[in-house]
């Protein structure tokens, strides 16, 4: 029998097969390890990315790793304003961030947004951003345009309940009930900050526009009000109050009445003079706002300041009703602004004892020295 020769693969083929196996193993390793390394550095990828896309973006991100993980200026303590317009593209946002010195690489920033799925959640709005944040931190900051600060406005003549009513929509986490409780029973540290022994902060919650951190708590808010009050209460004002025979709480009480009576600030000194004249003559103040304060919230009118007042309203039993009680009420009826405080400190020199609103809807008043003249000023 003829013996058949055994066929063997050429050495070259064997080497090629070995190399192919090695390459296949290497490719398998790369396919598994690159996404894992990217996930460790950049977090979980967007589940909507396909298998090939995940490998693609993972590879690209690892190549620009330093641009993403290191901030532009790690020692900076300053922040800068940055605004994203409604409908602005991711490319535009990235380029402007790079131009502003907030990210190292706009293209890398865009890659990370797509990889993470944050590209579809950029929120239009105003931001305060820091170059000490890396690109990953910035990307997450841009998902919420809620500002760190809020603007809180207290109008002159508001009573404490009106300030409390504005809290739920202010952006501050202070409940109206706890605010009113603190106003009516001031914490010792707030009374100390005010520098005046008072049973209530009504009248000392200084009106104005405040820029506050969203994290401002109840005592922080009250402290801001009282500090602002003291900042505007100059030594000259205090001296003039004393010259008129008023303690500071009495002066604030009178100013709170003037504030509610004066629809036009320029009339405040004249209105103050009427009340001074009535006090000097031993007459009751007969001020409508004091009755409104005593009445409290009017459900039908949805206001704290009932208008018009009825004859029955004028007979309301309350220490605040200056139609029924002589002198000043026991405390402020509102929180007066600077114009009202200045009017009490420096009232006009007038012969008037009466005033009533003009009939032209201007908010100004006709003043009278006698009751007969006062009656003549009534609207037809």
C-alpha positions in Angstrom: 0.0 0.0 0.0 1.1 3.5 -0.8 1.3 5.6 2.4 -0.5 9.0 2.0 1.3 12.1 3.0 -0.2 14.1 5.9 -1.2 17.6 4.9 0.1 20.3 7.2 -0.6 24.0 7.2 2.2 26.2 6.2 3.9 28.0 9.0 2.7 31.3 7.6 -0.9 30.3 7.9 -0.4 29.1 11.4 1.2 32.4 12.4 -1.7 34.3 10.8 -4.2 32.3 12.7 -2.4 32.9 16.0 -2.3 36.6 15.3 -6.0 36.7 14.4 -6.8 35.0 17.7 -4.7 37.5 19.5 -6.3 40.4 17.7 -9.8 39.0 18.3 -9.0 38.7 22.0 -7.6 42.2 22.0 -10.6 43.6 20.3 -12.9 41.8 22.7 -10.9 43.3 25.6 -11.1 46.8 24.1 -14.8 46.5 23.5 -15.3 45.6 27.1 -12.7 47.8 28.8 -13.1 51.1 27.0 -16.8 51.6 28.0 -16.0 50.5 31.5 -13.1 53.0 31.8 -15.4 55.8 30.4 -18.2 54.9 32.8 -15.8 55.0 35.7 -14.6 58.5 34.7 -17.7 60.0 33.3 -20.6 58.1 34.8 -23.4 56.0 33.4 -23.9 56.6 29.7 -27.2 57.6 28.1 -29.2 54.3 27.7 -30.4 55.5 24.3 -26.9 55.2 22.9 -26.4 52.1 20.7 -23.6 49.6 21.2 -21.4 51.1 18.6 -22.2 54.7 19.7 -21.3 53.9 23.3 -17.9 52.6 22.2 -17.4 55.6 19.9 -18.3 58.2 22.5 -16.4 56.4 25.3 -13.2 56.3 23.2 -13.5 60.0 22.3 -14.2 61.0 25.9 -11.1 59.1 27.1 -9.0 60.9 24.6 -10.1 64.4 26.0 -10.3 63.2 29.6 -8.2 66.0 31.0 -10.1 68.7 29.3 -13.3 67.4 31.0 -12.1 66.5 34.4 -9.9 69.5 35.2 -11.4 73.0 35.6 -10.1 76.0 33.8 -9.1 77.7 37.0 -9.2 75.4 40.0 -8.3 78.2 42.5 -10.8 80.8 41.4 -13.4 81.9 44.0 -15.2 84.2 41.6 -18.4 83.3 39.7 -19.7 84.9 36.5 -23.1 85.3 35.0 -24.0 83.1 32.1 -27.4 83.1 30.2 -28.8 80.3 28.0 -31.4 81.6 25.6 -34.5 79.6 24.9 -33.9 77.2 22.0 -30.1 77.8 22.0 -28.2 74.8 20.6 -25.7 72.7 22.5 -23.0 73.7 20.1 -23.6 77.4 20.8 -23.7 76.9 24.6 -20.4 75.0 24.5 -18.6 77.6 22.3 -19.8 80.4 24.6 -18.7 78.6 27.7 -15.2 78.1 26.2 -15.1 81.8 25.1 -16.1 82.8 28.7 -13.3 80.8 30.1 -15.6 78.3 31.8 -14.7 75.1 30.0 -11.4 74.0 28.4 -12.8 72.4 25.2 -16.3 73.1 23.7 -16.2 70.0 21.6 -15.3 67.8 24.5 -18.1 69.4 26.6 -20.6 68.6 23.8 -19.3 65.0 23.6 -19.9 64.6 27.4 -23.4 66.1 27.1 -24.4 63.6 24.4 -22.7 60.7 26.2 -24.5 61.4 29.5 -27.8 62.4 27.9 -27.7 65.9 29.4 -27.7 67.5 26.0 -31.5 67.4 25.9 -32.0 68.9 29.3 -30.1 72.1 29.2 -32.4 74.7 30.8 -32.8 78.3 29.4 -32.2 80.8 32.1 -29.6 82.8 34.1 -26.7 81.1 35.9 -23.8 81.9 38.2 -21.0 79.7 37.1 -17.4 79.2 38.4 -14.3 78.4 36.4 -13.3 76.3 39.4 -15.9 73.7 38.3 -14.9 71.1 35.8 -17.0 70.4 32.7 -19.0 67.6 34.3 -20.0 69.8 37.2 -20.9 72.6 34.8 -23.0 70.3 32.7 -25.1 69.3 35.7 -25.4 72.9 36.9 -27.0 73.8 33.6 -29.8 71.4 34.2 -31.4 73.7 36.7 -31.7 77.5 36.1 -33.1 78.1 39.6 -31.1 81.1 40.9 -29.2 80.8 44.2 -30.7 84.2 45.1 -34.3 85.5 45.2 -35.6 89.1 45.1 -38.0 89.7 48.0 -40.0 92.9 48.0 -41.8 94.5 51.0 -43.9 97.5 50.0 -44.2 100.5 52.3 -47.4 100.3 54.3 -47.7 96.5 54.3 -48.7 94.9 57.6 -46.9 91.8 58.7 -49.7 89.5 57.4 -49.1 90.9 53.9 -45.4 90.1 54.1 -46.3 86.6 55.3 -48.7 86.2 52.4 -45.9 86.8 49.9 -43.6 84.2 51.3 -45.0 81.1 49.6 -44.2 82.5 46.1 -40.9 84.1 47.1 -38.6 81.2 46.7 -37.8 81.2 50.4 -38.5 78.2 52.5 -40.2 80.1 55.3 -43.8 79.4 56.3 -46.2 82.3 56.8 -47.4 80.9 60.1 -43.9 80.7 61.6 -43.1 84.1 60.3 -46.1 85.7 62.0 -45.4 83.9 65.2 -41.9 85.3 65.3 -43.1 88.8 64.4 -45.6 88.7 67.3 -43.1 87.0 69.7 -39.7 88.2 68.5 -36.7 86.0 69.2 -34.3 87.5 71.7 -31.4 87.7 69.1 -33.6 89.7 66.8 -34.7 92.1 69.5 -31.0 92.5 70.4 -30.2 93.2 66.7 -32.9 95.9 66.6 -31.5 97.4 69.7 -35.0 98.2 71.0 -37.2 96.4 73.5 -40.5 95.6 71.6 -43.2 93.1 72.0 -43.8 92.9 68.2 -41.7 93.6 65.1 -44.7 95.2 63.3 -43.5 98.6 62.1 -39.8 97.5 62.1 -39.9 95.2 59.1 -38.3 97.8 56.8 -39.8 98.0 53.3 -37.6 97.6 50.3 -36.2 95.2 47.7 -34.0 92.5 49.1 -31.6 90.1 47.4 -31.6 87.0 49.6 -30.1 83.6 49.3 -32.7 80.9 48.9 -31.4 79.3 52.0 -32.2 82.3 54.2 -34.0 81.1 57.2 -36.6 82.8 59.4 -34.2 84.5 61.8 -32.0 85.5 58.9 -34.9 87.2 57.2 -35.9 89.1 60.4 -32.3 90.1 61.0 -32.1 91.6 57.5 -35.2 93.6 58.1 -34.1 95.0 61.4 -30.6 95.7 60.2 -32.0 97.6 57.3 -34.3 99.5 59.6 -31.4 100.6 61.8 -29.4 101.6 58.8 -32.0 104.1 57.7 -32.8 105.4 61.2 -30.2 108.1 61.4 -29.2 110.0 64.5 -30.9 113.0 63.1 -34.2 111.2 62.8 -33.9 109.9 66.4 -33.1 113.4 67.7 -36.1 114.9 65.9 -38.4 112.3 67.2 -37.3 113.2 70.7 -37.7 116.9 70.0 -41.4 116.1 69.2 -41.8 114.3 72.5 -42.0 110.8 70.9 -40.2 107.7 71.8 -38.9 105.6 68.9 -41.8 103.1 69.1 -44.3 106.1 69.2 -42.6 107.7 66.2 -42.8 104.5 64.2 -46.4 104.1 65.2 -47.3 107.6 64.0 -45.2 107.0 60.8 -47.2 103.8 60.2 -50.4 105.8 60.2 -49.0 108.5 58.0 -47.8 105.8 55.6 -51.3 104.4 55.2 -53.0 107.8 54.9 -50.5 109.3 52.3 -51.3 107.9 48.9 -48.8 110.5 47.5 -45.5 110.6 49.4 -45.1 114.4 49.0 -48.2 114.9 51.2 -46.7 112.9 54.1 -45.3 116.0 56.0 -48.6 117.8 55.7 -50.6 114.7 57.0 -48.1 114.3 59.8 -48.7 117.9 60.8 -52.4 117.3 61.0 -51.9 114.4 63.4 -49.4 116.5 65.5 -51.9 119.3 65.7 -54.7 117.0 66.8 -52.5 115.4 69.4 -51.5 118.8 70.8 -55.1 119.9 70.9 -56.2 116.7 72.7 -58.3 115.6 69.8 -58.6 111.9 68.7 -56.7 111.1 65.5 -59.8 109.7 63.7 -57.6 107.7 61.3 -59.4 105.2 59.0 -56.3 103.0 58.7 -56.3 102.3 62.4 -59.8 101.0 62.1 -58.9 98.9 59.1 -56.0 97.4 61.1 -58.3 96.6 63.9 -60.9 94.9 61.5 -58.3 92.6 60.1 -58.8 90.6 56.9 -62.0 91.3 54.9 -63.0 88.1 53.3 -65.5 89.7 50.9 -63.0 92.2 49.6 -60.0 89.8 50.0 -57.9 92.6 51.6 -56.5 93.5 55.0 -57.6 97.1 54.4 -61.4 97.3 54.3 -62.6 100.1 52.0 -64.9 101.9 52.4 -65.5 101.8 56.1 -69.1 101.8 57.4 -70.3 103.8 60.5 -70.5 100.4 62.3 -66.8 99.8 61.4 -65.9 103.1 63.1 -67.4 101.8 66.3 -65.2 98.7 66.3 -64.0 97.9 69.8 -60.2 97.9 69.7 -57.3 99.7 71.3 -56.2 100.5 67.7 -59.4 102.3 66.9 -58.4 106.0 67.0 -62.1 107.0 66.5 -62.8 105.5 69.9 -59.5 106.1 71.7 -57.4 109.3 72.2 -53.7 109.4 71.4 -51.6 106.9 69.5 -52.6 103.3 69.2 -50.6 100.7 71.2 -48.3 100.0 68.3 -47.6 100.4 64.6 -50.3 99.4 62.1 -48.0 98.9 59.2 -44.4 99.0 58.2 -43.5 102.5 57.2 -41.0 103.6 54.6 -38.4 106.3 54.9 -40.7 109.1 53.6 -43.2 108.5 56.3 -40.5 108.3 59.0 -39.0 111.6 57.7 -42.4 113.2 57.7 -42.9 112.4 61.4 -39.4 113.7 62.1 -39.9 116.9 60.1 -43.6 117.6 59.7 -45.0 120.6 57.8 -45.9 123.7 59.8 -49.6 124.0 59.1 -52.9 125.2 60.8 -54.7 122.1 59.6 -56.7 119.6 61.8 -58.5 117.8 59.0 -58.0 116.2 55.6 -60.0 114.1 53.2 -59.4 112.6 49.8 -60.1 114.8 46.8 -62.9 113.8 44.5 -60.7 113.6 41.4 -59.2 110.2 42.1 -55.7 111.6 42.3 -55.1 110.1 45.7 -54.3 113.6 47.1 -56.1 115.4 49.9 -57.9 118.6 50.7 -56.8 120.0 54.1 -58.9 122.1 56.4 -58.3 124.2 59.6 -61.9 123.9 60.8 -64.6 121.2 60.8 -66.9 123.5 58.7 -64.3 123.8 56.0 -63.7 120.0 56.3 -67.4 119.4 55.6 -67.3 121.7 52.6 -64.5 119.5 51.1 -66.8 116.5 50.9 -67.4 115.1 47.5 -70.8 116.0 46.0 
